[in-house]
Amino acid sequence: MSLKVLKFGGSSLADAEHFRSVAEIVKSDPARRYVVASAPGKRMSGDSKVTDLLYKCYALACDDEDITEVFDEIKARYNSIIEELGIELDLTEAYEKIRFSMLHNSGRDYVASRGEYLNAMILAKYLGFDFIDAKKVVFFNEDGTFNAERTNDVMRDALSTREYAVIPGFYGSMPNGTIKTFSRGGSDITGSIVARAASATLYENWTDVSGFLMADPRIIDNPKPIKTITYKELRELSYMGATVLHEDAIFPVRYSKIPINIRNTNSPDDKGTFIVPETDEISDYIITGIAGKTGFSNITIEKAMMNSELGLGRKVLQVLEENNVSFEHFPSGIDTMTVVVSTKALQDKRADVLAGICKNINPDNVFVEENLALVAIVGRGMVKAKGTAARIFVALAEAGVNIRMIDQGSSELNIIVGVDANDYVTALNAIYKEFVK
């Protein structure tokens, strides 16, 4: 039997008009039983997200300043939705509790979570669904990490007694009962958690775009949409900057092999992008997508006979660990080793890291190169495809882009090239043109 879990982003629940569209989508298919709601997003250019208003309000409260004007603006957003939808719902008690909590320093996580909490209450009332408070079914450990198994057990039991329900995204509770929020993309994660607990046949993630695009539309003019992408491909692209779906949201559904469908609330007839465990579907192109980031540095280490020195790599990484700097990539040669790290993470620890490397391995030379950008070319069609790397290198050379680093995973799923940050946009366009246009 088909069972679908739906998550709607802030742009999909920004006002009463969008609520009506969401209700039409949900009610059009009886298999759409569980809905995860985000806080109201921007209604227009220059508007504010409710979560941002909540943060602003809390900051004023912490500075002992008057919160009345901003808090009234928050209440007006929700009251206008309720009034325009014509539903009987009085949130006065909830507003007063939130206001009291703000004035008594309840914490940023609690305050931020109220955007989803109130919106989910309204949506549940409008749909005629049960409301499940996320703090009662989503749990974190003492150290703030997500408690996946307890959450799955409790969430599954809660859903089993409710045929239809709305759950607010973004937050859960700590062992002491206080509210804890997920990081960026929290509602996506909640939707994935609910899908796993419900043993859903499909997780529909509704937003304001019709699925994934093959490249960033801010850089590539009118990039092609991606019809189908695997979990592995999505993780590679998300990690390198693709922002349609937060990478952490993949794992709960990946665990249960539940497909995800990215859909557009404003164009509900569009099929969007399907994210699947694996597929035999042949893509129109060798690559699935291109993504990238700027803001990286290379730490290059040179030492004669490096390849025969036991434990050298471990000693280098130990220095990074001791300085709380994670590495992105680790390409190496016979007598050279390069560690790619975030420039920001290295910024205040550069001297300590270099001194630690010199102490641990006594290199012939060690130096840092900054202003690096990484570009990831990802695609299951690249596996065993002949000449893919050559086409990338030729395209970059013809565009006048110098390659500063090359790294290819053993799975052949992706090739990552490092280029000067000033060549980042040129590199993306050159690669996209080579494989797609």
Buried (B, 14 or more C-beta within 10 A) or exposed (E): EEBBBBBBBBBBBBBBEBBEBBBEBBEEEEEBBBBBBBBBBBBEEEBBBBBBBBBBBBBBBEEEEEBEEBBEBBBEBBBEBBEEBEBEBEBEEBBEEBBEBBBEEBBBBBBBBBBBBBBBBBBBBBBEBBBBBBBEBBBBEEEEEBBBEBBBBBBBEBBEEBEBBBBBBBBBBBEEEEBBBBEEBBBBBBBBBBBBBBEBBBBBBBBBBBBBBBBBEEBBEEBBBBBBBBBBBBBBBBBBBBBBBBBBBBBBBBEBEBBBBBBBBBEBEBEBBBBBEEBEEEBEBBBBBBBBBBBBBBBBBBBEEBEEEEEBBEBBBBBBEEBEBEBBBEBBEEEBBBBBBBBEBBEEBBEBBBEBBEEBBEBEEBEBBEBBBBBBBBBBBBEEBEEBBEBBBEBBEEBEBEBBBBBBEEEBBBBBBBBBBEBBBBBBBBBBEBBBE
